[in-house]
Amino acid sequence: MPTLDDEVMAFDPEEFLAVQGDVRDPYPDLAAERVANPVKKVNLAEEFGIVPDPNLPPPPDMYTAFSYDAVRTVLSDDSSFSSSGYKDVMGFLMGHTILEMDAPEHPPHRRLVASAFRPRMMENWKQTVIQKTVDELLDRVVAKGSCDLVRSLTFPFPVRVIARLLGLPPEDWATFQKLSIELIGVSVNFERAIKASQELHAYFTNVITEKRVTPGDDLISQLIDAEVEGQKLDDEAIIAFLRLLLPAGAETTYRSSGNLLYLLLTHPEVLEEVRENRDLLPQTIEEALRLEPPLLFVMRTAIRDVEVAGVTIPGGAQVGVSMGAANRDPSRWDDPDVFDIHRPPVQHISFAAGPHLCLGTHLARMETTVAIERVLDRLPNLRLDPSVEDVHIHGLTFRSPTSLPVLFDPS
């Protein structure tokens, strides 16, 4: 049985980098595409070197939406664009989740799941779960005067928050965290991720059975009790949602909080401004989410022939949705490549839009807010370690720093 002190929350940055690629700044290329083609048909041979096999059915057409208006249209129009393609991409790993559902199945299922994320519940979690978790992790480094904030905080804390929210016993946290990291790392090691998914299914089956007999004040008990218009979630639906929480909740939160810390550490004047005036933190979080979202692309499938930005997308086509390009559209933001926490508030699209707007947006913002506040409170004189060169954000689809080596005044 692993323990948290065995560093099971750690990961191999080189493994993740090999998959996500050392792409430092994809935004100039995205901007060029957005100007030339707000919606572009993808040439599979030119872009990916894929040559269709004449003995097989031709692959579906592929398009990418780059401009803000085009991206928002694709994400919001569920009568023309479907999320069902995620069944083939993620269904084998997670089960049947809301990620792949369309109307009429999606709305009632989403309401059932959302009922467990009531504002009152989330406010209760702020100190009893989120702050407690962040402080436990910071307790391990405050006396040292240095650490890697990715390994010490941003990577482990969202999974441990989820473990607490689910009401899992502390003696299970290390194993849960290990399996969660292996599941999230499906692009790093496919077979390991499948095995982790199966082990999590067996584990959650036992936990749900126990909580049906002895419910608690936790997310799993809330999901068991949830009822909308006479419908309830069965065990398979609950397990699918719990496994989806890991990439949808833990991975995006660790990446977005890491991106925000990177931006603050590389803009020390902004870091000091936020440290002195915490009222600036909400708009700082939103600006970081706009400028460096954790996920640059999502996928949709055209249900029917539909015109977007003057381009006809045929039914059955796969559509890449570039939220990273949309978030830097100069028609919506002045100087969009600048980290400016004082810019007028304009809603970004990092949490998607429409029916599949991220269910955990409020929780993600709360987690990031608490984490940054506690870092500012407990790590005085925080700065990047000048002896470590070339710290940066990586990735073309998923983006985050693989390390954030920092110095601070020990306490």
Secondary structure as the mmCIF struct_conf table of DSSP 4:
data_model
#
loop_
_struct_conf.conf_type_id
_struct_conf.id
_struct_conf.beg_label_comp_id
_struct_conf.beg_label_asym_id
_struct_conf.beg_label_seq_id
_struct_conf.end_label_comp_id
_struct_conf.end_label_asym_id
_struct_conf.end_label_seq_id
HELX_RH_3T_P HELX_RH_3T_P1 LEU A 4 ASP A 6
TURN_TY1_P TURN_TY1_P1 GLU A 7 MET A 9
HELX_RH_AL_P HELX_RH_AL_P1 PRO A 13 GLN A 20
HELX_RH_AL_P HELX_RH_AL_P2 TYR A 27 ALA A 36
BEND BEND1 PRO A 38 PRO A 38
STRN STRN1 VAL A 39 LYS A 41
HELX_RH_AL_P HELX_RH_AL_P3 LEU A 44 PHE A 48
TURN_TY1_P TURN_TY1_P2 PRO A 54 ASN A 55
BEND BEND2 LEU A 56 LEU A 56
HELX_LH_PP_P HELX_LH_PP_P1 PRO A 57 ASP A 61
STRN STRN2 MET A 62 ALA A 65
BEND BEND3 SER A 67 SER A 67
HELX_RH_AL_P HELX_RH_AL_P4 TYR A 68 SER A 76
TURN_TY1_P TURN_TY1_P3 ASP A 78 SER A 80
STRN STRN3 PHE A 81 SER A 82
TURN_TY1_P TURN_TY1_P4 SER A 84 GLY A 85
HELX_RH_AL_P HELX_RH_AL_P5 TYR A 86 MET A 94
BEND BEND4 HIS A 96 HIS A 96
HELX_RH_3T_P HELX_RH_3T_P2 ILE A 98 GLU A 100
TURN_TY1_P TURN_TY1_P5 ALA A 103 GLU A 105
HELX_RH_AL_P HELX_RH_AL_P6 HIS A 106 ALA A 114
HELX_RH_3T_P HELX_RH_3T_P3 SER A 115 PHE A 117
HELX_RH_AL_P HELX_RH_AL_P7 PRO A 119 TRP A 125
HELX_RH_PI_P HELX_RH_PI_P1 LYS A 126 GLN A 131
HELX_RH_AL_P HELX_RH_AL_P8 LYS A 132 ASP A 139
TURN_TY1_P TURN_TY1_P6 ARG A 140 LYS A 144
BEND BEND5 GLY A 145 GLY A 145
STRN STRN4 SER A 146 ASP A 148
HELX_RH_AL_P HELX_RH_AL_P9 LEU A 149 LEU A 149
HELX_RH_PI_P HELX_RH_PI_P2 VAL A 150 THR A 154
TURN_TY1_P TURN_TY1_P7 PHE A 155 PHE A 155
HELX_RH_AL_P HELX_RH_AL_P10 PRO A 156 LEU A 165
TURN_TY1_P TURN_TY1_P8 LEU A 166 GLY A 167
HELX_RH_3T_P HELX_RH_3T_P4 PRO A 170 ASP A 172
HELX_RH_AL_P HELX_RH_AL_P11 TRP A 173 ILE A 184
HELX_RH_3T_P HELX_RH_3T_P5 GLY A 185 SER A 187
TURN_TY1_P TURN_TY1_P9 VAL A 188 VAL A 188
HELX_RH_AL_P HELX_RH_AL_P12 PHE A 190 VAL A 213
BEND BEND6 THR A 214 THR A 214
BEND BEND7 ASP A 217 ASP A 218
HELX_RH_AL_P HELX_RH_AL_P13 LEU A 219 ASP A 225
STRN STRN5 GLU A 227 VAL A 228
TURN_TY1_P TURN_TY1_P10 GLU A 229 GLY A 230
STRN STRN6 GLN A 231 LYS A 232
HELX_RH_AL_P HELX_RH_AL_P14 ASP A 235 LEU A 245
HELX_RH_PI_P HELX_RH_PI_P3 LEU A 246 GLU A 251
HELX_RH_AL_P HELX_RH_AL_P15 THR A 252 LEU A 265
TURN_TY1_P TURN_TY1_P11 THR A 266 THR A 266
BEND BEND8 HIS A 267 HIS A 267
HELX_RH_AL_P HELX_RH_AL_P16 PRO A 268 GLU A 276
HELX_RH_3T_P HELX_RH_3T_P6 ARG A 278 LEU A 280
HELX_RH_AL_P HELX_RH_AL_P17 LEU A 281 LEU A 291
BEND BEND9 GLU A 292 GLU A 292
BEND BEND10 PRO A 294 PRO A 294
STRN STRN7 LEU A 295 LEU A 295
STRN STRN8 PHE A 297 ALA A 302
BEND BEND11 ILE A 303 ARG A 304
STRN STRN9 VAL A 306 VAL A 308
TURN_TY1_P TURN_TY1_P12 ALA A 309 GLY A 310
STRN STRN10 VAL A 311 ILE A 313
HELX_LH_PP_P HELX_LH_PP_P2 PRO A 314 PRO A 314
TURN_TY1_P TURN_TY1_P13 GLY A 315 GLY A 316
STRN STRN11 GLN A 318 SER A 322
HELX_RH_AL_P HELX_RH_AL_P18 MET A 323 ALA A 326
TURN_TY1_P TURN_TY1_P14 ASN A 327 ARG A 328
TURN_TY1_P TURN_TY1_P15 PRO A 330 ARG A 332
BEND BEND12 TRP A 333 ASP A 335
TURN_TY1_P TURN_TY1_P16 PRO A 336 ASP A 337
BEND BEND13 VAL A 338 VAL A 338
TURN_TY1_P TURN_TY1_P17 ILE A 341 HIS A 342
BEND BEND14 ARG A 343 ARG A 343
HELX_LH_PP_P HELX_LH_PP_P3 PRO A 344 PRO A 345
TURN_TY1_P TURN_TY1_P18 SER A 350 PHE A 351
HELX_RH_3T_P HELX_RH_3T_P7 GLY A 354 HIS A 356
BEND BEND15 LEU A 357 LEU A 357
TURN_TY1_P TURN_TY1_P19 LEU A 359 GLY A 360
HELX_RH_AL_P HELX_RH_AL_P19 THR A 361 ARG A 378
BEND BEND16 LEU A 379 LEU A 379
TURN_TY1_P TURN_TY1_P20 PRO A 380 ASN A 381
STRN STRN12 ARG A 383 LEU A 384
TURN_TY1_P TURN_TY1_P21 PRO A 386 SER A 387
BEND BEND17 VAL A 388 VAL A 388
STRN STRN13 ILE A 393 HIS A 394
BEND BEND18 LEU A 396 THR A 397
STRN STRN14 PHE A 398 PHE A 398
STRN STRN15 SER A 400 PRO A 401
BEND BEND19 THR A 402 THR A 402
STRN STRN16 PRO A 405 LEU A 407
#
